[in-house]
Amino acid sequence: MSYAARLAGVHANDRLVPFLRDIEIEPEDMAANKNEALSRLAELSDIPLGDLRANAPVPLGERTYDLRGELVTAEFLANPYTVFCPACLAEDDRTGGRRGRWEWALSVVRTCSRHGIPLLRQAKGPWDDAFRELEYIVPERGEGLQALIDKAEPRAASLHQEYVVRRLNGEAGPEWLDAQTLDQAVRATELLGVLVEYGPDQLLPALTPDDWDHAGRVGFGFTSRGEAGIREALLAQFRKFDEASGAPGARKIFRCLYEALAYSKSHKEPGDIARILRDVIVENIAMPAGTKVLGVKLSERRLHTVASLAKEQNLDPRTLRDLLIVAGLIPEKAPAHFPIPVQKGREVASRVKRMVTVISLPDALACTRPLVDQLFDDRLLTPIFYGRPGIQGHTQKGVDSEELAKLVGKLHAMAVELDSEIGGLVPVSKAAEKAKVPAVTVVHMILGSFLERVFRVAGQEGIAALRVDPAEVKRHRAFCTVGLSTAEAFASLKISRNILWRLVDRCPEEVSLSVKWIVGNDAEHRIPRFDPTVVADFKVRFTHPARIAEQHGLQVGKVVSRLKRRGVRPALTKGEVGEDFYRTRDLKTDLFT
């Protein structure tokens, strides 16, 4: 139309509409860039039709256009506004008639790349504004144009805008954006930018052209990096609701983006960003099977909250929550909506159902309470902590019933069944008493195949059913009790057994303890013992607040306070092993006097 308007002025000294009628082109067809109108103009002006089509979005029907080989919708175009750069028009006025630039017809082009100022948008007025005659639509000349130029805030064209123009010029761009239709690429970029910059509750119709330009700049920083960049933006938005109360859903967290993709009035296919948003939602928000997310039903539940998992498994949510914390599936102060992977959550829930409390273990194993403690000491039983982990007096323990069954089953498998008692054979506890060893040592001897005479009384359960020869236990005592037991080692260091084993697990790090394993005929079973020299050396090189407090007759809190004031840092922290360990060489002699 700009070209036709210039022809009208040069050849007929007339306005565009009369000129078009004179050359037998319907003005409305010209305004709509219909192929018949373009072909007639090309024929009369001796200009290749392809040159005219390159500068005009040609309608294909249903508000769809072909622009330089790209399919775009009406929303992609600046209609019904007339868009112009006052600096460009000022140059045109100095050199000849005014002319439009093809990129001004694009809604995404909001900055003049030549002059670095925002383009101006003029709403449609009289009926003939549809013909974009810049000579008449923009009445400003000279000083009037200069005033518009001076008023403009300088800014460079956005990378988002430049990408669109380059793509329409046939240049390749970022891979993910190029894989979308141009409409989808632009819409994804700007909507993501709106979410990041203005928040989920932003009303899209309330945004100004400058707001959309800024959103495009922000969004392009993510969409230009493809799915990884988009996910980064979406997950950052999701993290903003980590501490939210209740259970915020997808619409609350991503509202403006979600609703624009889910409820588009034009029913346009939103492109791959909908799939990415859906994946982020499904991967981070607990929803039941059948929930529809951006038009796709969730075939099965993928995440639980504590409440939904407890309801599904018919468990007390408080006990379940504590065990989920211990299992590392949720943080200690996790909000109610914190997501839990379904399978891992159900595994923890099944452990809750199988859990046997510590107070019930003597009955479950048919043994004494001291032996239960010894089994924990040597890691023959794995404690499940619950209640309020880490708070003295409130921590409770249980054991998985399957682990109990496995331990008892292996002990019974090592024994020959007896119909009745045989002289000379005694229970495990009695053999330990006679051999002057802890009962757990006898259990180790059985599991490690040290003992040849191991029997089980038919009809009896657990460890109480076992019978061994005390003389045989005595023969193996020296070999199986070399060095310090686990209990002796942690008592010497004044730490708990759990801290001791964490130090063992760190070996051979600087702050760690090595364990001496004793192996019998069954190489799969090992008895843990500790070299007294190794333990003594650790005590010389490292200490902790409780030991320091005992040595100097101080309260532990005062010890910790003095260490902090002097800036003494632990070599190993409580967060790593359950206690702060300090190098003794770092502690000055006057620190606690």
KELO-93258 format. One record per residue: x, y, z of N, C-alpha, C in turn. Coordinates in steps of 0.1 Angstrom, whole numbers, plus 5000, padded with zeros to 4 digits. Layout:
<sites>
XYZXYZXYZ...
</sites>
This chain:
<sites>
500849885000500050005000500950135000502050125007502950245007503450264993503750164986504250174972503150224963501950174965500850214956500550364959500650404972500350544975501350644969502650594968503650674962503350684947502950574941502550584926501450674924500450674933499350764932499750914932500750944941501151084941502051124929502851034925503751064913503051074900502150974898501550954884500151024883499551044894498151094893497951214902498951254910498851364920497551354927497351234932496051204938496151114951495151094958495151004970495050864965495350774974495450624970494150564965493050594972491750524969491350554954491250684950490850714936491850654926493050654930494050594921493850444919493550374930493350234929492150204920491050284922489850264914490150294899490950394897491350424883492050314876492850234883493650124877492949994880491749994883490849884884491349784895491649844907491949764919490949804930490349704936489349734947490249784959489949904964490749944976490749854987489649784990489549695001490449574999490549534986491449414982492949454984493249584981494549634983494949634998493949685006494249695020494449555027493749455021493849315026494949245019495749305010496849245003496449114996495249114990494749004983495648984970495748854966496648824956496248894942494948904940494548974927494949114927494849184938495349324939496849334937497549254943499049254942499449224928498849124922499149094908498849204899497749274900497449384891498449504893498749534906499749634908501149604903501549474904502849434898502749444883501649414877501549414862501649564857500949654864500949794859502249864862502949834873504149904877505349834872505249724866506349644861507349614872506749574883507549534895507349384897508349304899508049154901507049134913506149044910505149014920505748964933506848894932507548844944508048954953508449064947508949184955507849244963506649254957505449304964505049204975504949084972504548984982505448974994506749004992507748995003507449095013506749205009506449315019505049315023504249205021502849215024502449075030501749075041501148945046499948915038500048805030498948765021497948675028496648715028495648635036495448505030495348405039495048265035493648215040493048305047491748265053491848235068490748255075490648225089491748295097491848425094492848515101494248465101494548395090495948345088496548405075497848435076498548505065499848435062500248455049501548405045502448525044503548525052504448645052505848585049506348605037507648555034507848405037506848325034506848185036506548135050506348235059505948195073504448215074503748115081502348135084502148205097501548315096501348395108499848425110499448465122498048495125497848645125496548695126496248835126496948905138497048825150497648885162499048915160499748855150501148875148501349015141500349065135500449185127500049305136500449425132500149545139498749605138498049545128496649595126495849595139495049685141494549795132495349925133496549915140497350035142498150065130498450195128499450245119500750265127501850205124503050215132504050285123504850375130505850445122506950495131508050535125509250595133509250745128509150835138509150975134510451015127511550955132512850985126512950945111512450825109512350775095511550865086510350905091509550995083510151135081510951185091511651305089512651295078513351185077514351165066513651155053512451085053511651075040511251215036510851295045510351435041511551515035512751485039513851565034514351505020514051375017514551315005513451284995512151294998511051264989509851224997508951144990507751104996507951005007507051005017507150905028506850765023507450675030507250535027507150445039506350345039506350255050507450155050507750095061508749985061507949855064508349745057507549625058507549575073508649595080508649535094507749615103507349735100506449805108505049745110504749655100503549585100503449465110504649445117504749335127504549385141503649325148503449365162504649355171505549265168506749245176507749355174507649425162508649525159508149655166508849695177508449805185509549915186510649885180511749985181512349995167512750125164513350145151514850105152515250005145516549955145517550055140517150145131518050245125518250365135517250405141517350525150517350495165517050375169517150345183516150415191514950425187513850485194512550405193511650415202510350335201509550385189508950285182508050315172506750375178506050455171504750515175503650435169502550425176501450345172500250445171499650455160498450545159497250455156496250475165495050395164494250435151493450345146492650365134491650475137491550565128490550675129489550665118489650765108488650765097488750635089487750605081487750475074488950455065489450565060490550555050491950535057491950535071493250505077493750365074492750275070493150145067494150135056494350245048495250245036496650295039496850325052498250355057498850465049498150565046498750685038499450775048500750745050501550825060501550975058501351015046501251165043500151225050499051155052497851205058497551155072497951035075497650975088498551045099499851075095500751145104500851285099500151385105500151515100501451595104502151545114503351625118504351635107505051755106506151785097507151865105508351855100509451945105509551935120509252055126509352065141508451975148507351945142506351855149506951715150507651665139508251535139509451535149510151655149511351665157510951655172509751715175509251705189508951555193508451485184508151345186509451265188510451305180511751235181512451265195512351395199513051435211512351375224511051345222510351295233510651145235511051075225511350935226512550895235512350795243513450745251514350655242515650685241516450595233516550455238516550355229516750215232517050135220517850035222518249955211517149855208517049805195516149705192516449575200515349515204515649395212516149275204516849185210517249065203516048985199515048985206513748915202513248975189513149105188512749165175513649135164514949145167515949125156515848975151515548885160515448745156514348725146513148795149511948775140512348835126512948955126513249015113514248935105515248885112516248795106515648665100514748615108514048485104513248515091512548625091511748655079512648695067513848725070514848745059515548615055515148505061515648375057516848335065517248395076518348365084517948265095518848175098518648075109518948135122518248095132518348145146518548025156518248055169518347945179517447825175517947715177517347585172515947565177515647585190514347565195513347665190513747785189512847885183512547865169513547825161513347795147512447675145512347585155511547465153510047495155509747615161508347655163507947745151506547755149506147845139506547985144506548085136506948215140506048275150504748245148503748285159504048225172504348095172504548025185505848075191506848105183508148145189507948285196507248375189507048505194506148505207505048425206504148425217504848355229505548245227506248175238507248275245507948345237508948435243508348545251507348605245506748725252505948685265505148575264504448525275505348485287506448415283507348375294507948495300508248595292508848725297507848795307506548795303505548855312505548775325505548645325505548575338506748605346507948605340509148635348509148775353508848865345508949015348507849075356506649025353505449095359504649005368505048875369504348785378503148715372502648605379501648525374500248595373500048695381498748755382498548875372499548895364499549005354498348985344497549095342496549085332497149125319497049035309497649065296497149185289495849215289495349325282495749465288496249455300496649585307498149615303498849535296500249565292500249665280501249755281501449855271502449795260502549855248503549805239504949805245505249905253506549905259506749785269505649755276505649635285505949515277505249495266505449375258506849375252507349485248508749495243509749445254509549495266510349455277510249305280508949255280508749115282509449025271509449075259510149005248511648995251512249105256513649115258513949005269513149005280513448915291513248765286512048745280511748605275512748545266513348635257514248585247515548535254515848585265517048535272516848395276515648345277515348205281515048125269514148165260513748085249514848065239515748165238516848145229517848035233517647985245518447875250517647745250516547755244515747635242515047585255514847455255514147395266514847415279516147405279516947425292516647565297516647665289516447805293514947825298514047765291512647775295512347715308512947595310512747525322513447605334514547665331515147745342514247855347513547925337512648035341511447975348510847865344509647805350509947755364511147685365511547635379511847745388512447855383512647975392511348025397510348035388508948075392508347985402508547855400508047755409508647765423509947795424510647805436510147925445509548025438509048135446507848095455507247975452506147935460506547815470507847795472508347695480507847705495507747825499507247855513505847885514505047875503503647915503502847815512501847875518500947785526499947715517499347615523498347545515499047465504498347445493498847365481498647445468499547545465499347625453499447535441498447555432498447465420499047545408498947475396499647535384499047665381497747685382497247815378497647925387497847905400498348005409499748045406500547945403502047965401502348025388501647975378501948015364500748085357499848145364498548185359498548245345499248365344499048435331499548345319500648275321501148185311500248065309499848005320499047885319497747915312497048025316495748055310495848095295496948165292497148205278497348085269498047985274498247865266497047765266496247765277495147675279493847725273493647855273492347905270492448015259493347995249493448095238492148095231491548215229490348235222490448195207491648215202491848185188492048035185492147955196492447815195493647785187494647865188495947845182496747735189497447655181498347555187499447635194499647615207500647695214502047655211502347535206503647495203504347425215505647405214506347315224506347375238506147505240506247555253505147495262503947465256502947405264503347265269504047185261504547055265505647075276506447175275507547205285506847245298505947335298505247385310504447265316503847185308503147065313504046975320505246945314506246865321506646915334506947045335507447115347506347095358505047115354503947105364503846965369503846865360503746725364504846675372506046735369507246695377507346755390506546855393506746935406505546955414504346925409503146945416502346805418502046775430501346645432499846665428499446565419498146565413497646425412496346395414495846265412495746225398495746095395495446055381494146105376494146145363492946195357492946345356493846415364493846555363494346605349493646705344493946755331494946865332496046855325497046965325497247015311496847135308496947195295496447095284495247045287494546955277494946815277495946775286496346635286496046575300495346455300495046395313496246315318496446335331497546255338497046115340497746025333497345885333497545815346498445855354498745805368499345905377499145895389499745985399501245965398501946085398503446075398504046125410503346215417503846275430502746275441503246265453502346275465502746395473501846435482502246515493502146425505502646475517502546395529501046355531500146455530498746425533498146325523498446335510497846245501498446105502499746095505500345965507499845895520499645975530499145925543497745875541496945945533495545905531495545775522496345775512496345655503496745525511497745545520498345435527497645405541496745495544496045485557496945485569497845585569498845605579498645735587499245745599499245875606500245965599499746085594500646175586501846225594501746235607502846285615504046185615503746055618504745955617505345935603504445945593504945925580505846045576505446165580506246285577507646275583507746225596509046215602509946115595509346005590510145905583510545945569509746025563510046085550511246185551511246255563512446345565513646265567513646155575514746075577515246005564514345975556514645905543515246015533515146135536515646245528514746275516513446235517512546265506511946405507511846455520511446595522512346655532512546795531513346865541512546865554513246905565512646905578511447005579511647115573510547215573509847225560509647115554508947115541507547165542507147245532505747295532504747175529503447195531502547095530502447035515502747125505502647085492503947025486504947005494506246955489506046815482506546805470506246685462507146565466506546445466507246325469507046225458508146175451507946075441507145955446506145925438505145825442505845695447506745635439507245505442508145515455508945615456509845625468508945655480507945735479507045765490506345635494505945555485505245425489506145335495507445335491508445245498508645285512508645415515508845465529507545425537506445445530505145415537505045265540505545175531505545035534506545005546507545085547508445065559507745105572506945205571506145245583505245135587504645075577503644965580504444835586505644825582506444705586507244735599507244865603508144905614507844835627508844785634508744735647509444835657508844885667509444975676510544915684511544995688512644945696512144875709511144925715510644865727510144725725509744705713509144565709510144465704511344515702512344425696512744305704512944315717513244195725512244085723510944125722509944015720509943975705510244065696510244025682511343935679512543955685513743875682513943765692513143765703513243665714514643675720515043795724516343815730516243925741517443945747517444055758517544185752517244295760517344435755518844465753519844425762521244455759521644405745521244285742521644225729521044315717519844365719519244455709520144575707520644635718521544745716522844715709523344595713524644545706524444525691523244475688522944445673522944585666522444685672522444825667523844875666524644845677526044895677526844845665526644715662527444655651526844655638525744735636525044745624524444615619524144525628523344405624521844445623521544555629520144615627520344755623519444795614519544935609518345015615518645115623517545185630516745275620515445285622514645385615514245485625514745605623514445715633513145785629512345815639511145895637510845975650509746045650509446135661509946275657510946325664511546455660513046435660513646385649515046345648515946465652516946425660517946525664517646595677516446585682516046655695516046555706516946575716517146475726515846455734515546325737514346295744513146265735513246305723512046295714512346195702513546155700513846065689513545925693512845865684512445725686513045635675513045505677513645425667512745305665512845255653512145125649513045055640512644935636513344855627512344785617512744775604511944715594511744565598510544525598510244385602510944285592511044325579511744245569513244225573513844325579515244315583515344215595514344225604514344135615514243985610513343965601513043835596514343785589515043875582516243825574517343785584517443865595518543835605518243695611517043685616516643565623516643445614516243465601516243365591517643305588518643405588519943355585520543285597520243325609520743255621520143115622518843105619518242975619518742885608519142945597519642865586520942805589521742865598523042815602522942705612521742685617521542585628520842455624521142355631520542215629519342205639518242165634517042165642517042045652516642075664516641975675515141955679514841835682513441805688513441835703514541825709514541845724515941905728516141945740517341995745518441885746519741925744520841835745521841885755522341805763523241845774524441905768525042015775526242075770525942195761524742205755524342315747523542415755523842545752523142655760522642765751521742845755521342955747522443055745522243145735523243245732523743325744522743375751523043465763523843385773523543265776524343185785525743155781525843125768527243105762528043225763527443345761528243465762528643495776527743455786528143475800529243385804529243255799530243165803531643205796531543255784532843285777533343425780532543505788532843635791533043725779532043725770531943805758530543865757530343975750529044025747528243915739526943915741526143825734526243845718526443965714526543995700527743925694528743895702529943825697529543685693528743625701528243485698527443485685526543595684525743605671526743615659527743695661528743715650529443575647529743505657530343375655529443275647528143285650527243205642527143245628526943375626526843425612528043415604529243415610530543405603530943265602530143165606530443015605531742985613531943055624533043015633532742885641531442875644531042765653530442645644530942525648530442405641529142345647529042365660527842305667526842425670525942445661524842545662523542465660522642485670521342405669520242505672519042455668517742535670516742435675516142475686515142395693513842415685513242305680511942305673510842365681510042445675508942505682509242635689510442675689510842805696511242905685511043035688511243135678512543225681512943295671514043395673515343345678516043435684517443405689517343315701516243315709516143235720516043085717515743055704515742915700517042855697518142935696519442885693520142825705520942725702521842655712523242645706524242675715525642665710526442595722527642555718528542495728529442605733529342635746530142745752531642725751532042595751533442565750533942615736533142585726533542625713533642785712532642845718532742995719533943045725534442985736535643025743536843005734536842895726538042875717538242985707537143045702537243145692537243285697537043295711536943425717538143525714539343475715540443565713540543615699540243535689540343575675539243675672538043655677536943735674536843865682537643885692537544005700538844085701539644075690540844155689540544305689541244385697541044525697539744565705539144675700538044735707536744695700535644675707534344655701533844795697532744795689532144915685531744995697531144935707530645005719531845065727532944995728534145045735534745165727534745155714535245265706534545395708533145385706532445515707532345565722532445475731532545515745533845585748534945535743536245595745536245735738535645755727535645885720534545975725533645925734532446005739531546055728531245965719530345995708529345885706528345905699527245805697527745705686527145585686527445485676527245535662526145615660525845665647526945755642527545845650528645925646529845845643530045745652531245655649531145595635529945545632529845475619529945575607529545705610529645805599531145835597531945835608533345855606534045735599533545615602534045495595533745505580532545545577532045555563532945655555533545755562534345855555535745805552536145695558537545655556537845635542538945685536540145725543540345885544539245955545539346105546540246135559540646265559541446305570540746285584539546335585538746315597537946185595538446075599537745945597538345845606537745725607538245615615538245495606539245415607539345285600538845175609538245075603537744965611538444835607538744745617539444625614538344515613538244455602537144355600537744215602537044135610537443995612536543905604537143815596536343735587536543585591535443515591535543375595535343285582534743165584534643075573533643125563532643205567531743265558532243415555532843425543533543555540532543665538531243635537530243745535529943815548530243755559530043815572531343865578531243985583532444045589532144105603533144085612532944135626533744265627533044375631533844505632534544515645535844545644536644575656537544695653538044765664538744885662540144875669541144915662542544915667542645025678543044985690543145085701544045195697545145165690546045265686545445375677544645325667543945415658542945505665542245445675541245525683541945625691543045585698543845675706544445795698544945755686545545865677544445965673543245915670542146005666541846095678541846045690541546125702542546235704543846205700544846305702544746415691544346375679544346475668543046555667541946495671540646555670539846555683539046655685538146655697536846725693535946725702534646785700534146855713533146945712532747025723532446955736531846835735531546765747532746715755533746675747535046625754535746745759535746865752536446985757535747025770534447025770533747075782534046985794534146855792534446765803535946795808536846815799538246835802538446965810537647065807537847195814536747235823535847145826534847175836533847285831533547295818532747395813531447335807530447425805529247375798529547375783528847285776529147265762528847395755527747465759527347585752528447695753529147705764530247795766531347765757531647635756532747585747532447635733531247605728530947635714531047785712530547865722530548015721532048065720532948005728534348055728534948015714534647895709535247855696534747955685533547995686533048085675533648225677533748275689534348405691535748415686536548305688537948295683538048265668536948235662536948205648537548065645537447975654537947835652536947755645537247715633536347635625536547485626535447405626535647265628536247205615536947095617537547025605536446935599535446905607534246825602533046875609531946895602530846965608529746865613528846915622527746835627526846795615526746885605525846855594526346735586527646705587528246595579528246465586528546465599528546345607527746345620527146455623526346455636527046525647528346575645529046635656530146725649530546835656531646915651532946865657533846835648535146785652536246895649537046925659538147025657539446965658540447015651541846975652542347025665542946945673543446985686544547085685545247075674546347175672545847315669544547325665543947455663543447525676543447455687542947505699544047565708544047695710545147755718544947725733546047715740546047675754545247765763545147895759544347985767542947995764542447915755541047935749540047895760540347805769539347755778539747775793540747855795541147885808540548015814
</sites>
